[in-house]
Amino acid sequence: MLPLSRNGLGPVIAPTLTAPQRCLVTGAAGFIGYHLARRLLAGGHTVAGVDNYSGPTGADLKRERAAQLGEHAGFELIDLDVADRSACDALFAERCPEVVFHLAARAGIRHSVAHPAASASGNVSGTVSVLEACRQHGVRHLVYASSSSVYGLGGTPPFAEAEAADRPASAYAASKRAGELLAHSYSHLYGLPTTSLRFFTVYGPWGRPDMAYFAFAEAIRAGRALPLHNRGAMSRDFTFVGDVVEALVRVMQRPPGGPTPYRVYNVGRGEAVDLLTFVETLERALGRKAALDLQPKQDGDLLDTWADPAALEQDTGFRPATALEDGLAAFAAWFEAWTGAPAARNGKNGRNGESGHRREAQRPR
């Protein structure tokens, strides 16, 4: 009998997809999709990327990521909206992918608070389209990018996969949870092997400009006040993009089995870092001091996110471990090159490279 996964959602199968695969990556010109496609190509897989370059910010970055991926002989990028069901079906019929990574989404909690209908409908309809194409064309494993935001208002950190995740705080979170449930239904009804990964606050080079750490870096570089919501009294389980890619590749090789071949995993370090510590670490990486603008809490934000990654580690032998200092140093080096204006060296601002500002944020009572 196959051993049960720690998350109790199906037996674990020993690696069966180690040979080169025909992979399809939706959202391939996006932050995580770009890094994943590069890793798959380096591993000898062929990759068909899908992207329609939508999103409120970062068009230049998407084009540059796509251009770099296009230099690889085993890669082709198709301009397509996965929510277009007929176009998606035709693509699957032509490419015959064996493994599909569904990363495309209308990402971001802030965007979903301002545009809830577009966020929810786009994410759900796109996921249904991909699921249906996987069902019709015999995909061996679908890996779905979910989010730590699904834990919402009802979870207790550190979050474990067995949490109910039924009280989302934003339309984005609700759409991601809906995607998980739809994937489970396809696994149950049609035997489609599916793994959902709940990413915890991913950061690193080539990130989206609307992400907080990217905006923080831009503010620090420009000398603008850096807005910290809830007066900085928040914490996140910051996860380096390279660790996320490693998790994606490891689960790709292990499609779930059983009557309902479905699994869900947290992808995080298992360590909550408060926001002010994160800012101080970013200051050291950029070599500049930040001016803080302490603001009230935003709608849709969770105060704390913190992963329990034990199930991922048990089933794949991997646990995200990149130290925040190392990850932000890699981001800072890329950020300096991308913006074309190197930041000041460490130690130039603040005594011994320290940030120089006082840590005064406290939890509201």
NUBA-629154 format. One line per 4 residues: number of its first residue (from 1); their letters; for each residue x, y, z negated of C-alpha. Coordinates in nm, 2 decimals, always signed. Each point is the difference from the previous one (the first is absolute). Example, Ala and Ser with C-alpha at 12.3 -4.5 7.8 and 13.67 -1.06 7.14 Angstrom:
BEGIN
1 = AS = +1.23 -0.45 -0.78; +0.14 +0.34 +0.07 $
This chain:
BEGIN
1 = MLPL = +0.00 +0.00 +0.00; +0.13 +0.35 +0.08; +0.07 +0.22 -0.30; -0.24 +0.29 -0.07 $
5 = SRNG = +0.12 +0.35 +0.05; +0.02 +0.20 -0.33; -0.27 +0.23 +0.12; -0.23 -0.30 +0.03 $
9 = LGPV = -0.11 +0.08 +0.36; +0.11 -0.31 +0.19; +0.29 -0.24 +0.01; +0.34 +0.11 +0.10 $
13 = IAPT = +0.15 -0.16 +0.32; +0.37 -0.04 +0.04; +0.16 +0.22 +0.26; -0.13 -0.11 +0.34 $
17 = LTAP = +0.05 +0.31 +0.22; +0.38 +0.03 -0.01; +0.05 -0.04 +0.38; -0.03 +0.32 +0.21 $
21 = QRCL = -0.37 +0.11 +0.02; -0.20 +0.21 +0.24; -0.09 +0.28 -0.24; -0.25 +0.29 +0.03 $
25 = VTGA = +0.03 +0.30 -0.23; -0.28 +0.25 -0.01; +0.11 +0.35 -0.11; +0.35 -0.08 +0.13 $
29 = AGFI = +0.10 +0.36 +0.04; -0.10 +0.07 -0.36; +0.23 +0.01 -0.30; -0.01 -0.37 -0.11 $
33 = GYHL = -0.08 -0.13 +0.35; +0.32 +0.15 +0.14; +0.22 -0.16 -0.27; -0.19 -0.33 +0.04 $
37 = ARRL = +0.04 -0.01 +0.38; +0.37 +0.06 -0.03; +0.04 -0.28 -0.25; -0.20 -0.24 +0.21 $
41 = LAGG = +0.20 +0.08 +0.32; +0.32 -0.05 -0.20; -0.13 -0.34 -0.10; -0.05 -0.11 +0.37 $
45 = HTVA = -0.38 +0.04 +0.01; -0.17 +0.17 +0.29; -0.22 +0.30 -0.11; -0.29 +0.16 +0.17 $
49 = GVDN = -0.07 +0.33 -0.18; -0.34 +0.17 +0.00; -0.05 +0.37 -0.09; -0.22 +0.29 +0.12 $
53 = YSGP = +0.21 +0.27 -0.18; -0.30 +0.12 -0.20; +0.03 +0.16 -0.34; +0.00 +0.35 -0.15 $
57 = TGAD = +0.38 +0.04 -0.01; +0.33 -0.15 +0.13; -0.06 -0.02 +0.37; +0.37 +0.09 +0.07 $
61 = LKRE = +0.12 -0.27 -0.24; -0.23 -0.26 +0.17; +0.13 +0.08 +0.34; +0.36 -0.03 -0.12 $
65 = RAAQ = -0.07 -0.33 -0.17; -0.16 -0.13 +0.31; +0.29 +0.12 +0.22; +0.25 -0.18 -0.22 $
69 = LGEH = -0.20 -0.32 +0.00; -0.03 +0.02 +0.38; +0.38 -0.05 +0.03; -0.05 -0.36 -0.10 $
73 = AGFE = -0.05 -0.25 +0.28; -0.24 -0.21 -0.20; -0.24 +0.29 -0.08; -0.28 +0.16 +0.18 $
77 = LIDL = -0.23 +0.27 -0.14; -0.36 +0.02 +0.12; -0.20 +0.32 -0.05; -0.33 -0.14 -0.13 $
81 = DVAD = -0.26 +0.06 -0.27; -0.06 -0.33 -0.17; -0.35 +0.11 -0.08; -0.08 -0.04 +0.37 $
85 = RSAC = -0.11 -0.36 -0.02; +0.01 -0.08 +0.38; +0.35 +0.15 +0.04; +0.12 -0.18 -0.31 $
89 = DALF = -0.14 -0.33 +0.13; +0.16 +0.05 +0.34; +0.34 +0.07 -0.16; -0.02 -0.32 -0.21 $
93 = AERC = -0.10 -0.20 +0.31; +0.30 +0.14 +0.19; +0.27 -0.02 -0.28; -0.11 -0.32 -0.18 $
97 = PEVV = +0.15 +0.11 -0.34; +0.07 -0.27 -0.25; +0.04 +0.23 -0.30; -0.18 +0.33 -0.04 $
101 = FHLA = +0.10 +0.28 -0.24; -0.30 +0.24 -0.04; +0.16 +0.32 -0.13; -0.20 +0.26 +0.20 $
105 = ARAG = -0.22 +0.21 -0.21; -0.12 +0.36 -0.06; +0.24 +0.02 -0.29; +0.00 +0.23 -0.30 $
109 = IRHS = -0.23 +0.07 -0.30; +0.01 +0.37 +0.05; -0.12 -0.03 +0.36; -0.28 -0.24 -0.10 $
113 = VAHP = -0.12 +0.24 -0.27; -0.04 +0.27 +0.27; -0.12 -0.23 +0.27; -0.16 -0.30 -0.17 $
117 = AASA = -0.21 -0.12 +0.30; +0.28 +0.00 +0.24; +0.24 -0.17 -0.24; -0.25 -0.28 -0.10 $
121 = SGNV = -0.15 -0.06 +0.34; +0.33 +0.00 +0.19; +0.17 -0.24 -0.24; -0.29 -0.24 -0.03 $
125 = SGTV = -0.08 -0.01 +0.37; +0.36 -0.04 +0.10; +0.04 -0.29 -0.25; -0.31 -0.18 +0.13 $
129 = SVLE = +0.13 +0.04 +0.36; +0.34 -0.16 -0.09; -0.17 -0.28 -0.20; -0.23 -0.08 +0.28 $
133 = ACRQ = +0.29 -0.01 +0.25; +0.20 -0.22 -0.23; -0.29 -0.24 -0.03; -0.06 -0.02 +0.37 $
137 = HGVR = +0.36 -0.04 +0.10; +0.14 -0.26 -0.24; +0.23 +0.22 -0.21; +0.20 -0.21 -0.24 $
141 = HLVY = +0.03 +0.27 -0.27; -0.14 +0.34 -0.06; +0.18 +0.23 -0.25; -0.21 +0.29 -0.11 $
145 = ASSS = +0.14 +0.32 -0.16; -0.21 +0.09 -0.30; +0.08 +0.25 -0.27; +0.04 +0.03 -0.38 $
149 = SVYG = -0.28 +0.26 +0.02; -0.25 -0.29 +0.01; +0.04 -0.04 -0.38; -0.18 +0.32 -0.04 $
153 = LGGT = -0.15 +0.11 -0.33; -0.05 -0.34 -0.17; +0.34 -0.16 -0.01; +0.24 -0.02 -0.28 $
157 = PPFA = +0.37 +0.04 +0.09; +0.20 -0.20 +0.08; -0.25 -0.09 +0.27; -0.03 -0.37 +0.08 $
161 = EAEA = -0.17 -0.14 +0.30; -0.28 -0.15 -0.20; -0.14 +0.34 -0.09; -0.35 +0.06 +0.13 $
165 = ADRP = +0.11 +0.31 +0.20; -0.36 +0.11 +0.04; +0.01 +0.36 -0.11; +0.19 +0.19 +0.27 $
169 = ASAY = +0.08 +0.37 -0.06; +0.01 +0.10 +0.37; -0.14 -0.10 +0.34; +0.35 -0.11 +0.10 $
173 = AASK = +0.02 -0.24 -0.29; -0.35 -0.13 +0.07; +0.09 -0.05 +0.37; +0.31 -0.20 -0.10 $
177 = RAGE = -0.20 -0.22 -0.24; -0.26 -0.05 +0.27; +0.28 -0.12 +0.23; +0.11 -0.26 -0.26 $
181 = LLAH = -0.36 -0.13 -0.04; -0.05 -0.02 +0.38; +0.32 -0.19 +0.03; -0.10 -0.24 -0.27 $
185 = SYSH = -0.33 -0.06 +0.18; +0.18 -0.08 +0.33; +0.23 -0.24 -0.19; -0.30 -0.17 -0.16 $
189 = LYGL = -0.22 -0.02 +0.30; +0.24 -0.06 +0.28; +0.32 -0.13 -0.17; +0.21 +0.30 +0.10 $
193 = PTTS = +0.31 +0.00 -0.22; +0.02 +0.35 -0.14; +0.23 +0.17 -0.26; -0.08 +0.34 -0.14 $
197 = LRFF = +0.28 +0.21 -0.15; -0.07 +0.28 -0.25; +0.28 +0.25 +0.05; +0.09 +0.22 -0.29 $
201 = TVYG = +0.12 +0.35 +0.08; +0.24 -0.07 +0.29; +0.28 +0.25 +0.07; +0.31 +0.01 +0.20 $
205 = PWGR = +0.15 +0.13 +0.33; -0.23 +0.08 +0.29; -0.30 +0.05 -0.24; -0.31 +0.20 +0.07 $
209 = PDMA = +0.02 +0.38 -0.05; -0.33 -0.01 -0.19; +0.14 -0.24 -0.26; +0.08 +0.17 -0.34 $
213 = YFAF = +0.37 -0.08 -0.01; +0.05 +0.14 +0.36; -0.19 +0.32 -0.09; +0.21 +0.02 -0.32 $
217 = AEAI = +0.32 -0.01 +0.20; -0.12 +0.26 +0.24; -0.10 +0.23 -0.29; +0.33 -0.05 -0.17 $
221 = RAGR = +0.20 +0.07 +0.32; -0.20 +0.31 +0.08; +0.01 +0.14 -0.36; -0.38 -0.02 -0.04 $
225 = ALPL = -0.18 -0.09 -0.32; -0.07 -0.37 -0.01; -0.36 -0.07 -0.09; -0.04 -0.27 -0.27 $
229 = HNRG = -0.36 -0.10 -0.06; -0.13 -0.09 -0.34; +0.29 +0.21 -0.12; +0.24 -0.28 +0.10 $
233 = AMSR = -0.16 -0.24 -0.26; -0.02 -0.30 +0.24; +0.20 -0.30 +0.08; +0.05 -0.22 +0.31 $
237 = DFTF = +0.16 -0.34 +0.08; +0.23 +0.14 +0.28; +0.09 -0.27 +0.25; +0.28 +0.04 +0.26 $
241 = VGDV = -0.11 -0.06 +0.36; +0.28 -0.26 +0.05; -0.15 -0.21 -0.28; -0.35 +0.03 +0.15 $
245 = VEAL = +0.14 -0.13 +0.33; +0.17 -0.29 -0.17; -0.33 -0.09 -0.16; -0.18 +0.02 +0.34 $
249 = VRVM = +0.25 -0.23 +0.16; +0.00 -0.25 -0.28; -0.38 -0.04 -0.01; -0.01 -0.02 +0.38 $
253 = QRPP = +0.19 -0.33 -0.03; -0.24 -0.14 -0.25; -0.36 +0.00 +0.13; -0.25 -0.11 -0.27 $
257 = GGPT = -0.19 -0.33 +0.03; -0.30 -0.16 -0.16; -0.37 +0.03 +0.07; +0.03 +0.38 -0.02 $
261 = PYRV = +0.35 +0.08 +0.12; +0.02 +0.34 -0.16; +0.24 +0.17 -0.25; +0.06 +0.34 -0.14 $
265 = YNVG = +0.33 +0.13 -0.15; +0.12 +0.31 -0.17; +0.32 +0.15 +0.15; +0.16 +0.22 -0.26 $
269 = RGEA = +0.31 +0.00 -0.23; -0.21 -0.05 -0.31; +0.13 +0.32 -0.16; -0.20 +0.32 -0.05 $
273 = VDLL = +0.20 +0.32 +0.04; -0.14 +0.33 -0.12; -0.02 +0.28 +0.26; +0.24 +0.23 -0.16 $
277 = TFVE = +0.27 -0.27 -0.01; -0.06 -0.05 +0.37; +0.04 +0.37 +0.07; +0.32 +0.01 -0.20 $
281 = TLER = +0.14 -0.30 +0.19; -0.09 +0.17 +0.33; +0.16 +0.32 -0.11; +0.33 -0.19 -0.06 $
285 = ALGR = -0.03 -0.17 +0.34; -0.05 +0.33 +0.18; +0.24 +0.20 -0.23; -0.25 +0.27 -0.06 $
289 = KAAL = -0.23 +0.12 -0.28; -0.38 -0.01 +0.03; -0.23 +0.28 -0.11; -0.31 -0.16 -0.15 $
293 = DLQP = -0.36 +0.11 +0.05; -0.20 -0.20 -0.26; -0.36 -0.04 +0.13; -0.32 -0.18 -0.11 $
297 = KQDG = -0.07 -0.35 +0.10; -0.13 -0.06 +0.35; -0.31 -0.19 +0.09; +0.07 -0.36 +0.10 $
301 = DLLD = +0.33 -0.03 -0.18; +0.07 -0.28 -0.25; +0.21 +0.10 -0.30; +0.22 -0.31 +0.00 $
305 = TWAD = +0.07 -0.28 +0.24; +0.22 -0.29 -0.10; +0.03 -0.34 +0.17; +0.03 -0.35 -0.15 $
309 = PAAL = +0.20 -0.16 +0.28; +0.03 -0.34 -0.16; -0.22 -0.18 +0.26; +0.21 +0.13 +0.29 $
313 = EQDT = +0.32 -0.10 -0.17; -0.13 -0.35 -0.09; -0.12 -0.08 +0.35; +0.27 +0.16 +0.21 $
317 = GFRP = +0.30 +0.03 -0.23; +0.01 +0.37 +0.05; -0.07 +0.30 -0.22; +0.06 +0.36 +0.11 $
321 = ATAL = +0.31 +0.12 -0.19; +0.15 +0.31 +0.18; +0.08 +0.25 -0.27; -0.17 +0.34 +0.03 $
325 = EDGL = +0.34 +0.18 +0.01; +0.12 -0.21 +0.29; -0.33 +0.03 +0.20; -0.02 +0.37 -0.04 $
329 = AAFA = +0.37 +0.04 +0.10; -0.08 -0.19 +0.32; -0.30 +0.22 +0.06; +0.20 +0.32 -0.07 $
333 = AWFE = +0.27 -0.09 +0.24; -0.26 -0.06 +0.27; -0.20 +0.31 -0.09; +0.31 +0.22 +0.03 $
337 = AWTG = +0.07 -0.15 +0.35; -0.36 +0.04 +0.11; -0.04 +0.36 -0.11; +0.34 +0.09 +0.14 $
341 = APAA = +0.10 +0.20 -0.31; +0.20 -0.20 -0.26; -0.11 +0.06 -0.36; +0.25 +0.13 -0.26 $
345 = RNGK = +0.23 -0.26 -0.15; -0.07 -0.16 -0.33; +0.13 +0.22 -0.29; -0.04 +0.33 +0.18 $
349 = NGRN = -0.33 +0.08 -0.17; -0.05 -0.06 -0.37; +0.27 -0.11 -0.24; +0.16 -0.33 +0.10 $
353 = GESG = -0.26 -0.04 +0.28; -0.29 +0.00 -0.24; -0.32 +0.15 +0.10; +0.01 +0.29 -0.24 $
357 = HRRE = -0.38 +0.02 -0.06; -0.18 -0.10 -0.32; -0.22 -0.30 -0.02; -0.31 +0.14 -0.16 $
361 = AQRP = -0.28 -0.20 +0.15; -0.21 -0.20 -0.24; -0.30 -0.21 +0.03; -0.33 +0.19 -0.04 $
365 = R = -0.18 -0.10 -0.31 $
